[in-house]
Amino acid sequence: MFRYLRYLILAALALILLTVAIANRSVVTLKALPAGLAALLGWDCQIDLPLFLIILGSVAFGILIGFFWEWAREHKHRSAARQGSRQVTQLERELAVLKDSTSTPPKDEILALLDKPKAR
């Protein structure tokens, strides 16, 4: 059910993006600097692109910036989880050692020798 709903939403999104692309096919000039500043610096960087590429590229760039921002923001949570995982592993090792040392030895001496933990 949800898979078909996801496909329906993706198809609608693709149709909307295709409609925007067809409606904005005209070529526009994209400039990096205003004309006065470009003349002052002697650096005039411009490119001619269809408008829909500029729109979709801007959206994609914004999404990438958002992903990076969230990844950087969640660094402290990943660090705390990693530290907690290390602490759990250490405590599990300590618990295993304590269980071995506090277990009651069997009454038979031969069985006690067989059940003795091996040195690592």
N, CA, C and O atoms as CSV, one atom per row, in Angstrom:
chain,resi,resn,atom,element,x,y,z
A,1,MET,N,N,0.816,-1.192,0.000
A,1,MET,CA,C,0.000,0.000,0.000
A,1,MET,C,C,0.863,1.261,0.000
A,1,MET,O,O,0.701,2.146,-0.840
A,2,PHE,N,N,1.800,1.319,0.981
A,2,PHE,CA,C,2.649,2.512,1.070
A,2,PHE,C,C,3.624,2.599,-0.106
A,2,PHE,O,O,4.014,3.692,-0.516
A,3,ARG,N,N,4.009,1.452,-0.640
A,3,ARG,CA,C,4.907,1.462,-1.783
A,3,ARG,C,C,4.226,2.123,-2.978
A,3,ARG,O,O,4.836,2.927,-3.683
A,4,TYR,N,N,2.950,1.777,-3.201
A,4,TYR,CA,C,2.219,2.372,-4.315
A,4,TYR,C,C,1.973,3.856,-4.086
A,4,TYR,O,O,2.002,4.646,-5.029
A,5,LEU,N,N,1.732,4.235,-2.839
A,5,LEU,CA,C,1.552,5.644,-2.509
A,5,LEU,C,C,2.849,6.419,-2.776
A,5,LEU,O,O,2.818,7.539,-3.288
A,6,ARG,N,N,3.978,5.814,-2.427
A,6,ARG,CA,C,5.270,6.454,-2.683
A,6,ARG,C,C,5.496,6.624,-4.190
A,6,ARG,O,O,5.964,7.672,-4.636
A,7,TYR,N,N,5.162,5.593,-4.968
A,7,TYR,CA,C,5.314,5.694,-6.419
A,7,TYR,C,C,4.381,6.765,-6.996
A,7,TYR,O,O,4.754,7.474,-7.931
A,8,LEU,N,N,3.191,6.883,-6.450
A,8,LEU,CA,C,2.251,7.899,-6.911
A,8,LEU,C,C,2.777,9.302,-6.624
A,8,LEU,O,O,2.675,10.192,-7.467
A,9,ILE,N,N,3.338,9.496,-5.437
A,9,ILE,CA,C,3.894,10.809,-5.080
A,9,ILE,C,C,5.105,11.129,-5.948
A,9,ILE,O,O,5.253,12.264,-6.402
A,10,LEU,N,N,5.973,10.149,-6.187
A,10,LEU,CA,C,7.138,10.377,-7.047
A,10,LEU,C,C,6.722,10.689,-8.486
A,10,LEU,O,O,7.334,11.535,-9.139
A,11,ALA,N,N,5.694,10.014,-8.978
A,11,ALA,CA,C,5.212,10.297,-10.332
A,11,ALA,C,C,4.628,11.707,-10.414
A,11,ALA,O,O,4.853,12.408,-11.401
A,12,ALA,N,N,3.886,12.129,-9.396
A,12,ALA,CA,C,3.332,13.487,-9.381
A,12,ALA,C,C,4.452,14.524,-9.323
A,12,ALA,O,O,4.389,15.546,-10.006
A,13,LEU,N,N,5.476,14.262,-8.510
A,13,LEU,CA,C,6.618,15.177,-8.420
A,13,LEU,C,C,7.354,15.260,-9.753
A,13,LEU,O,O,7.749,16.346,-10.179
A,14,ALA,N,N,7.539,14.120,-10.413
A,14,ALA,CA,C,8.196,14.113,-11.724
A,14,ALA,C,C,7.373,14.893,-12.747
A,14,ALA,O,O,7.932,15.612,-13.575
A,15,LEU,N,N,6.068,14.757,-12.695
A,15,LEU,CA,C,5.205,15.492,-13.617
A,15,LEU,C,C,5.286,16.999,-13.367
A,15,LEU,O,O,5.322,17.791,-14.309
A,16,ILE,N,N,5.314,17.382,-12.106
A,16,ILE,CA,C,5.432,18.809,-11.765
A,16,ILE,C,C,6.775,19.356,-12.234
A,16,ILE,O,O,6.828,20.442,-12.811
A,17,LEU,N,N,7.859,18.622,-11.996
A,17,LEU,CA,C,9.188,19.080,-12.429
A,17,LEU,C,C,9.278,19.161,-13.946
A,17,LEU,O,O,9.894,20.082,-14.484
A,18,LEU,N,N,8.671,18.206,-14.637
A,18,LEU,CA,C,8.661,18.237,-16.103
A,18,LEU,C,C,7.870,19.442,-16.617
A,18,LEU,O,O,8.274,20.080,-17.589
A,19,THR,N,N,6.763,19.748,-15.977
A,19,THR,CA,C,5.965,20.901,-16.365
A,19,THR,C,C,6.741,22.199,-16.165
A,19,THR,O,O,6.713,23.082,-17.023
A,20,VAL,N,N,7.436,22.313,-15.030
A,20,VAL,CA,C,8.255,23.508,-14.770
A,20,VAL,C,C,9.373,23.617,-15.796
A,20,VAL,O,O,9.673,24.710,-16.276
A,21,ALA,N,N,9.988,22.493,-16.131
A,21,ALA,CA,C,11.083,22.510,-17.104
A,21,ALA,C,C,10.589,22.953,-18.484
A,21,ALA,O,O,11.251,23.740,-19.161
A,22,ILE,N,N,9.435,22.450,-18.893
A,22,ILE,CA,C,8.899,22.820,-20.211
A,22,ILE,C,C,8.491,24.290,-20.229
A,22,ILE,O,O,8.681,24.974,-21.234
A,23,ALA,N,N,7.937,24.775,-19.132
A,23,ALA,CA,C,7.470,26.156,-19.083
A,23,ALA,C,C,8.627,27.154,-19.006
A,23,ALA,O,O,8.450,28.322,-19.352
A,24,ASN,N,N,9.799,26.720,-18.563
A,24,ASN,CA,C,10.939,27.633,-18.372
A,24,ASN,C,C,12.143,27.196,-19.203
A,24,ASN,O,O,13.252,27.062,-18.687
A,25,ARG,N,N,11.908,26.977,-20.496
A,25,ARG,CA,C,12.989,26.548,-21.387
A,25,ARG,C,C,13.843,27.684,-21.893
A,25,ARG,O,O,14.919,27.446,-22.442
A,26,SER,N,N,13.404,28.887,-21.729
A,26,SER,CA,C,14.133,30.005,-22.328
A,26,SER,C,C,15.513,30.148,-21.683
A,26,SER,O,O,15.697,29.874,-20.497
A,27,VAL,N,N,16.464,30.578,-22.488
A,27,VAL,CA,C,17.849,30.719,-22.042
A,27,VAL,C,C,18.016,32.073,-21.359
A,27,VAL,O,O,17.593,33.105,-21.881
A,28,VAL,N,N,18.637,32.048,-20.190
A,28,VAL,CA,C,18.923,33.282,-19.446
A,28,VAL,C,C,20.416,33.330,-19.154
A,28,VAL,O,O,21.099,32.306,-19.158
A,29,THR,N,N,20.906,34.530,-18.901
A,29,THR,CA,C,22.315,34.715,-18.575
A,29,THR,C,C,22.464,34.768,-17.064
A,29,THR,O,O,21.844,35.599,-16.400
A,30,LEU,N,N,23.273,33.895,-16.534
A,30,LEU,CA,C,23.542,33.852,-15.099
A,30,LEU,C,C,24.904,34.494,-14.865
A,30,LEU,O,O,25.914,34.025,-15.389
A,31,LYS,N,N,24.932,35.575,-14.073
A,31,LYS,CA,C,26.169,36.311,-13.815
A,31,LYS,C,C,26.583,36.105,-12.362
A,31,LYS,O,O,25.740,36.045,-11.467
A,32,ALA,N,N,27.889,35.999,-12.142
A,32,ALA,CA,C,28.408,35.812,-10.794
A,32,ALA,C,C,28.479,37.132,-10.033
A,32,ALA,O,O,28.330,37.144,-8.811
A,33,LEU,N,N,28.704,38.244,-10.734
A,33,LEU,CA,C,28.845,39.560,-10.104
A,33,LEU,C,C,27.979,40.582,-10.831
A,33,LEU,O,O,27.708,40.425,-12.022
A,34,PRO,N,N,27.540,41.628,-10.129
A,34,PRO,CA,C,26.842,42.718,-10.828
A,34,PRO,C,C,27.773,43.380,-11.849
A,34,PRO,O,O,28.994,43.280,-11.730
A,35,ALA,N,N,27.209,44.043,-12.834
A,35,ALA,CA,C,27.992,44.618,-13.935
A,35,ALA,C,C,29.027,45.627,-13.450
A,35,ALA,O,O,30.165,45.607,-13.917
A,36,GLY,N,N,28.657,46.503,-12.524
A,36,GLY,CA,C,29.601,47.519,-12.028
A,36,GLY,C,C,30.774,46.883,-11.287
A,36,GLY,O,O,31.920,47.282,-11.494
A,37,LEU,N,N,30.511,45.917,-10.442
A,37,LEU,CA,C,31.575,45.258,-9.682
A,37,LEU,C,C,32.455,44.413,-10.603
A,37,LEU,O,O,33.671,44.350,-10.417
A,38,ALA,N,N,31.842,43.764,-11.597
A,38,ALA,CA,C,32.622,42.971,-12.551
A,38,ALA,C,C,33.557,43.863,-13.361
A,38,ALA,O,O,34.690,43.469,-13.636
A,39,ALA,N,N,33.106,45.065,-13.750
A,39,ALA,CA,C,33.961,45.992,-14.495
A,39,ALA,C,C,35.087,46.509,-13.615
A,39,ALA,O,O,36.208,46.694,-14.089
A,40,LEU,N,N,34.800,46.746,-12.338
A,40,LEU,CA,C,35.817,47.237,-11.411
A,40,LEU,C,C,36.902,46.192,-11.175
A,40,LEU,O,O,38.087,46.525,-11.135
A,41,LEU,N,N,36.511,44.952,-11.021
A,41,LEU,CA,C,37.472,43.878,-10.761
A,41,LEU,C,C,38.092,43.321,-12.035
A,41,LEU,O,O,39.134,42.667,-11.986
A,42,GLY,N,N,37.469,43.572,-13.151
A,42,GLY,CA,C,37.975,43.044,-14.415
A,42,GLY,C,C,37.715,41.557,-14.558
A,42,GLY,O,O,38.421,40.865,-15.291
A,43,TRP,N,N,36.718,41.073,-13.869
A,43,TRP,CA,C,36.407,39.652,-13.887
A,43,TRP,C,C,34.923,39.491,-14.135
A,43,TRP,O,O,34.107,39.707,-13.240
A,44,ASP,N,N,34.578,39.112,-15.350
A,44,ASP,CA,C,33.175,38.994,-15.728
A,44,ASP,C,C,32.873,37.528,-16.013
A,44,ASP,O,O,33.166,37.021,-17.096
A,45,CYS,N,N,32.290,36.862,-15.043
A,45,CYS,CA,C,31.951,35.448,-15.187
A,45,CYS,C,C,30.448,35.331,-15.401
A,45,CYS,O,O,29.657,35.706,-14.536
A,46,GLN,N,N,30.062,34.809,-16.559
A,46,GLN,CA,C,28.646,34.620,-16.853
A,46,GLN,C,C,28.483,33.388,-17.718
A,46,GLN,O,O,29.399,32.968,-18.425
A,47,ILE,N,N,27.284,32.821,-17.642
A,47,ILE,CA,C,26.991,31.615,-18.413
A,47,ILE,C,C,25.523,31.669,-18.849
A,47,ILE,O,O,24.668,32.167,-18.117
A,48,ASP,N,N,25.249,31.160,-20.026
A,48,ASP,CA,C,23.880,31.110,-20.540
A,48,ASP,C,C,23.328,29.706,-20.323
A,48,ASP,O,O,23.885,28.723,-20.812
A,49,LEU,N,N,22.223,29.627,-19.580
A,49,LEU,CA,C,21.594,28.340,-19.259
A,49,LEU,C,C,20.081,28.465,-19.376
A,49,LEU,O,O,19.531,29.560,-19.253
A,50,PRO,N,N,19.403,27.328,-19.617
A,50,PRO,CA,C,17.944,27.368,-19.541
A,50,PRO,C,C,17.510,27.651,-18.092
A,50,PRO,O,O,18.160,27.211,-17.144
A,51,LEU,N,N,16.435,28.370,-17.944
A,51,LEU,CA,C,15.984,28.792,-16.622
A,51,LEU,C,C,15.656,27.614,-15.716
A,51,LEU,O,O,15.902,27.680,-14.511
A,52,PHE,N,N,15.101,26.526,-16.278
A,52,PHE,CA,C,14.743,25.399,-15.418
A,52,PHE,C,C,15.983,24.742,-14.810
A,52,PHE,O,O,15.908,24.206,-13.705
A,53,LEU,N,N,17.126,24.772,-15.512
A,53,LEU,CA,C,18.355,24.223,-14.926
A,53,LEU,C,C,18.820,25.063,-13.741
A,53,LEU,O,O,19.319,24.527,-12.751
A,54,ILE,N,N,18.659,26.353,-13.842
A,54,ILE,CA,C,19.036,27.231,-12.733
A,54,ILE,C,C,18.122,26.991,-11.538
A,54,ILE,O,O,18.587,26.929,-10.400
A,55,ILE,N,N,16.819,26.855,-11.793
A,55,ILE,CA,C,15.861,26.618,-10.704
A,55,ILE,C,C,16.148,25.281,-10.024
A,55,ILE,O,O,16.283,25.218,-8.802
A,56,LEU,N,N,16.240,24.210,-10.819
A,56,LEU,CA,C,16.460,22.878,-10.242
A,56,LEU,C,C,17.843,22.763,-9.603
A,56,LEU,O,O,18.004,22.099,-8.580
A,57,GLY,N,N,18.835,23.407,-10.205
A,57,GLY,CA,C,20.172,23.395,-9.604
A,57,GLY,C,C,20.201,24.112,-8.263
A,57,GLY,O,O,20.880,23.681,-7.331
A,58,SER,N,N,19.461,25.208,-8.175
A,58,SER,CA,C,19.387,25.938,-6.905
A,58,SER,C,C,18.714,25.098,-5.824
A,58,SER,O,O,19.151,25.092,-4.673
A,59,VAL,N,N,17.656,24.394,-6.197
A,59,VAL,CA,C,16.969,23.522,-5.233
A,59,VAL,C,C,17.905,22.401,-4.782
A,59,VAL,O,O,17.982,22.103,-3.591
A,60,ALA,N,N,18.614,21.780,-5.722
A,60,ALA,CA,C,19.537,20.705,-5.370
A,60,ALA,C,C,20.668,21.214,-4.482
A,60,ALA,O,O,21.065,20.538,-3.533
A,61,PHE,N,N,21.183,22.389,-4.783
A,61,PHE,CA,C,22.247,22.981,-3.960
A,61,PHE,C,C,21.742,23.264,-2.542
A,61,PHE,O,O,22.461,23.032,-1.571
A,62,GLY,N,N,20.516,23.761,-2.423
A,62,GLY,CA,C,19.932,24.015,-1.109
A,62,GLY,C,C,19.745,22.740,-0.308
A,62,GLY,O,O,19.975,22.723,0.901
A,63,ILE,N,N,19.330,21.672,-0.977
A,63,ILE,CA,C,19.168,20.389,-0.290
A,63,ILE,C,C,20.517,19.876,0.199
A,63,ILE,O,O,20.613,19.378,1.321
A,64,LEU,N,N,21.565,19.990,-0.624
A,64,LEU,CA,C,22.898,19.550,-0.209
A,64,LEU,C,C,23.409,20.347,0.988
A,64,LEU,O,O,24.008,19.783,1.904
A,65,ILE,N,N,23.172,21.649,0.979
A,65,ILE,CA,C,23.574,22.478,2.121
A,65,ILE,C,C,22.815,22.036,3.374
A,65,ILE,O,O,23.399,21.963,4.455
A,66,GLY,N,N,21.529,21.742,3.240
A,66,GLY,CA,C,20.736,21.271,4.378
A,66,GLY,C,C,21.224,19.942,4.915
A,66,GLY,O,O,21.291,19.756,6.131
A,67,PHE,N,N,21.568,19.005,4.029
A,67,PHE,CA,C,22.099,17.719,4.477
A,67,PHE,C,C,23.406,17.899,5.234
A,67,PHE,O,O,23.607,17.295,6.287
A,68,PHE,N,N,24.292,18.730,4.699
A,68,PHE,CA,C,25.561,18.962,5.378
A,68,PHE,C,C,25.340,19.624,6.729
A,68,PHE,O,O,25.989,19.260,7.709
A,69,TRP,N,N,24.435,20.587,6.792
A,69,TRP,CA,C,24.152,21.293,8.045
A,69,TRP,C,C,23.652,20.314,9.109
A,69,TRP,O,O,24.094,20.367,10.256
A,70,GLU,N,N,22.742,19.430,8.737
A,70,GLU,CA,C,22.221,18.448,9.694
A,70,GLU,C,C,23.303,17.464,10.117
A,70,GLU,O,O,23.378,17.096,11.289
A,71,TRP,N,N,24.144,17.033,9.176
A,71,TRP,CA,C,25.235,16.109,9.517
A,71,TRP,C,C,26.172,16.752,10.531
A,71,TRP,O,O,26.594,16.102,11.487
A,72,ALA,N,N,26.500,18.029,10.328
A,72,ALA,CA,C,27.381,18.734,11.258
A,72,ALA,C,C,26.690,18.958,12.604
A,72,ALA,O,O,27.332,18.870,13.651
A,73,ARG,N,N,25.396,19.244,12.584
A,73,ARG,CA,C,24.661,19.495,13.817
A,73,ARG,C,C,24.532,18.231,14.666
A,73,ARG,O,O,24.531,18.314,15.894
A,74,GLU,N,N,24.426,17.078,14.038
A,74,GLU,CA,C,24.246,15.822,14.754
A,74,GLU,C,C,25.566,15.174,15.165
A,74,GLU,O,O,25.565,14.045,15.655
A,75,HIS,N,N,26.672,15.853,14.980
A,75,HIS,CA,C,27.978,15.297,15.340
A,75,HIS,C,C,28.047,14.931,16.816
A,75,HIS,O,O,28.575,13.876,17.168
A,76,LYS,N,N,27.519,15.789,17.682
A,76,LYS,CA,C,27.598,15.521,19.120
A,76,LYS,C,C,26.790,14.277,19.483
A,76,LYS,O,O,27.170,13.542,20.395
A,77,HIS,N,N,25.684,14.032,18.786
A,77,HIS,CA,C,24.882,12.841,19.063
A,77,HIS,C,C,25.602,11.574,18.608
A,77,HIS,O,O,25.573,10.562,19.308
A,78,ARG,N,N,26.242,11.619,17.454
A,78,ARG,CA,C,26.994,10.455,16.982
A,78,ARG,C,C,28.172,10.175,17.899
A,78,ARG,O,O,28.486,9.017,18.173
A,79,SER,N,N,28.829,11.236,18.378
A,79,SER,CA,C,29.963,11.077,19.280
A,79,SER,C,C,29.517,10.450,20.597
A,79,SER,O,O,30.192,9.560,21.113
A,80,ALA,N,N,28.390,10.901,21.148
A,80,ALA,CA,C,27.884,10.340,22.407
A,80,ALA,C,C,27.485,8.881,22.229
A,80,ALA,O,O,27.717,8.066,23.122
A,81,ALA,N,N,26.889,8.539,21.094
A,81,ALA,CA,C,26.508,7.154,20.833
A,81,ALA,C,C,27.741,6.261,20.714
A,81,ALA,O,O,27.743,5.136,21.213
A,82,ARG,N,N,28.776,6.751,20.063
A,82,ARG,CA,C,30.015,5.980,19.922
A,82,ARG,C,C,30.653,5.747,21.282
A,82,ARG,O,O,31.119,4.645,21.572
A,83,GLN,N,N,30.675,6.792,22.126
A,83,GLN,CA,C,31.254,6.668,23.462
A,83,GLN,C,C,30.423,5.706,24.314
A,83,GLN,O,O,30.980,4.902,25.062
A,84,GLY,N,N,29.106,5.785,24.205
A,84,GLY,CA,C,28.239,4.873,24.943
A,84,GLY,C,C,28.440,3.435,24.524
A,84,GLY,O,O,28.422,2.531,25.360
A,85,SER,N,N,28.631,3.216,23.236
A,85,SER,CA,C,28.878,1.860,22.731
A,85,SER,C,C,30.184,1.301,23.281
A,85,SER,O,O,30.255,0.133,23.663
A,86,ARG,N,N,31.214,2.140,23.319
A,86,ARG,CA,C,32.491,1.689,23.899
A,86,ARG,C,C,32.345,1.351,25.377
A,86,ARG,O,O,32.920,0.376,25.861
A,87,GLN,N,N,31.572,2.164,26.088
A,87,GLN,CA,C,31.387,1.940,27.522
A,87,GLN,C,C,30.599,0.646,27.763
A,87,GLN,O,O,30.906,-0.096,28.696
A,88,VAL,N,N,29.597,0.371,26.940
A,88,VAL,CA,C,28.829,-0.861,27.078
A,88,VAL,C,C,29.723,-2.075,26.843
A,88,VAL,O,O,29.640,-3.062,27.574
A,89,THR,N,N,30.568,-2.002,25.832
A,89,THR,CA,C,31.488,-3.105,25.554
A,89,THR,C,C,32.427,-3.344,26.721
A,89,THR,O,O,32.658,-4.491,27.104
A,90,GLN,N,N,32.967,-2.285,27.288
A,90,GLN,CA,C,33.878,-2.401,28.432
A,90,GLN,C,C,33.140,-2.997,29.631
A,90,GLN,O,O,33.687,-3.864,30.312
A,91,LEU,N,N,31.934,-2.560,29.901
A,91,LEU,CA,C,31.176,-3.074,31.044
A,91,LEU,C,C,30.788,-4.538,30.844
A,91,LEU,O,O,30.750,-5.303,31.808
A,92,GLU,N,N,30.504,-4.929,29.619
A,92,GLU,CA,C,30.208,-6.338,29.348
A,92,GLU,C,C,31.430,-7.210,29.610
A,92,GLU,O,O,31.305,-8.309,30.151
A,93,ARG,N,N,32.616,-6.725,29.228
A,93,ARG,CA,C,33.844,-7.473,29.529
A,93,ARG,C,C,34.054,-7.599,31.034
A,93,ARG,O,O,34.381,-8.677,31.530
A,94,GLU,N,N,33.865,-6.499,31.760
A,94,GLU,CA,C,34.035,-6.536,33.209
A,94,GLU,C,C,33.039,-7.488,33.857
A,94,GLU,O,O,33.388,-8.200,34.798
A,95,LEU,N,N,31.803,-7.509,33.364
A,95,LEU,CA,C,30.793,-8.408,33.896
A,95,LEU,C,C,31.172,-9.860,33.664
A,95,LEU,O,O,30.980,-10.701,34.542
A,96,ALA,N,N,31.707,-10.161,32.487
A,96,ALA,CA,C,32.132,-11.532,32.200
A,96,ALA,C,C,33.253,-11.956,33.140
A,96,ALA,O,O,33.270,-13.091,33.616
A,97,VAL,N,N,34.190,-11.048,33.408
A,97,VAL,CA,C,35.295,-11.361,34.322
A,97,VAL,C,C,34.753,-11.579,35.733
A,97,VAL,O,O,35.174,-12.515,36.412
A,98,LEU,N,N,33.841,-10.747,36.178
A,98,LEU,CA,C,33.264,-10.893,37.513
A,98,LEU,C,C,32.458,-12.179,37.644
A,98,LEU,O,O,32.500,-12.827,38.690
A,99,LYS,N,N,31.735,-12.553,36.613
A,99,LYS,CA,C,30.982,-13.807,36.654
A,99,LYS,C,C,31.929,-14.993,36.770
A,99,LYS,O,O,31.651,-15.942,37.503
A,100,ASP,N,N,33.039,-14.943,36.054
A,100,ASP,CA,C,34.008,-16.034,36.130
A,100,ASP,C,C,34.646,-16.111,37.506
A,100,ASP,O,O,34.863,-17.203,38.030
A,101,SER,N,N,34.947,-14.962,38.095
A,101,SER,CA,C,35.658,-14.978,39.383
A,101,SER,C,C,34.736,-15.290,40.559
A,101,SER,O,O,35.207,-15.786,41.583
A,102,THR,N,N,33.433,-15.014,40.442
A,102,THR,CA,C,32.528,-15.255,41.566
A,102,THR,C,C,31.767,-16.557,41.449
A,102,THR,O,O,30.984,-16.881,42.342
A,103,SER,N,N,31.960,-17.305,40.400
A,103,SER,CA,C,31.240,-18.572,40.270
A,103,SER,C,C,31.782,-19.556,41.294
A,103,SER,O,O,32.982,-19.593,41.564
A,104,THR,N,N,30.896,-20.340,41.851
A,104,THR,CA,C,31.312,-21.301,42.884
A,104,THR,C,C,31.995,-22.481,42.213
A,104,THR,O,O,31.479,-23.047,41.249
A,105,PRO,N,N,33.143,-22.840,42.726
A,105,PRO,CA,C,33.849,-23.975,42.130
A,105,PRO,C,C,33.142,-25.282,42.465
A,105,PRO,O,O,32.525,-25.397,43.524
A,106,PRO,N,N,33.223,-26.245,41.594
A,106,PRO,CA,C,32.610,-27.539,41.881
A,106,PRO,C,C,33.311,-28.207,43.077
A,106,PRO,O,O,34.468,-27.917,43.380
A,107,LYS,N,N,32.596,-29.081,43.726
A,107,LYS,CA,C,33.143,-29.737,44.915
A,107,LYS,C,C,34.199,-30.760,44.557
A,107,LYS,O,O,35.059,-31.069,45.382
A,108,ASP,N,N,34.157,-31.281,43.377
A,108,ASP,CA,C,35.147,-32.272,42.963
A,108,ASP,C,C,36.383,-31.536,42.445
A,108,ASP,O,O,36.258,-30.611,41.642
A,109,GLU,N,N,37.559,-31.933,42.890
A,109,GLU,CA,C,38.801,-31.249,42.503
A,109,GLU,C,C,39.115,-31.427,41.023
A,109,GLU,O,O,39.652,-30.517,40.390
A,110,ILE,N,N,38.794,-32.560,40.478
A,110,ILE,CA,C,39.061,-32.826,39.065
A,110,ILE,C,C,38.180,-31.922,38.208
A,110,ILE,O,O,38.655,-31.339,37.233
A,111,LEU,N,N,36.909,-31.800,38.561
A,111,LEU,CA,C,36.015,-30.925,37.801
A,111,LEU,C,C,36.432,-29.468,37.950
A,111,LEU,O,O,36.269,-28.678,37.020
A,112,ALA,N,N,36.974,-29.101,39.127
A,112,ALA,CA,C,37.437,-27.727,39.328
A,112,ALA,C,C,38.583,-27.410,38.391
A,112,ALA,O,O,38.664,-26.299,37.866
A,113,LEU,N,N,39.469,-28.365,38.173
A,113,LEU,CA,C,40.585,-28.151,37.243
A,113,LEU,C,C,40.089,-28.016,35.803
A,113,LEU,O,O,40.632,-27.225,35.032
A,114,LEU,N,N,39.068,-28.777,35.442
A,114,LEU,CA,C,38.546,-28.716,34.077
A,114,LEU,C,C,37.777,-27.420,33.821
A,114,LEU,O,O,37.812,-26.880,32.715
A,115,ASP,N,N,37.079,-26.923,34.853
A,115,ASP,CA,C,36.266,-25.714,34.671
A,115,ASP,C,C,37.059,-24.433,34.891
A,115,ASP,O,O,36.527,-23.340,34.697
A,116,LYS,N,N,38.298,-24.547,35.284
A,116,LYS,CA,C,39.128,-23.366,35.543
A,116,LYS,C,C,39.277,-22.550,34.253
A,116,LYS,O,O,39.599,-23.121,33.212
A,117,PRO,N,N,39.047,-21.202,34.296
A,117,PRO,CA,C,39.181,-20.407,33.081
A,117,PRO,C,C,40.628,-20.425,32.554
A,117,PRO,O,O,41.594,-20.386,33.316
A,118,LYS,N,N,40.727,-20.483,31.252
A,118,LYS,CA,C,42.047,-20.517,30.632
A,118,LYS,C,C,42.632,-19.129,30.562
A,118,LYS,O,O,41.908,-18.154,30.360
A,119,ALA,N,N,43.946,-19.030,30.729
A,119,ALA,CA,C,44.634,-17.740,30.645
A,119,ALA,C,C,44.642,-17.276,29.199
A,119,ALA,O,O,44.845,-18.063,28.275
A,120,ARG,N,N,44.419,-15.986,29.024
A,120,ARG,CA,C,44.366,-15.437,27.647
A,120,ARG,C,C,45.610,-14.694,27.338
A,120,ARG,O,O,45.755,-14.163,26.237
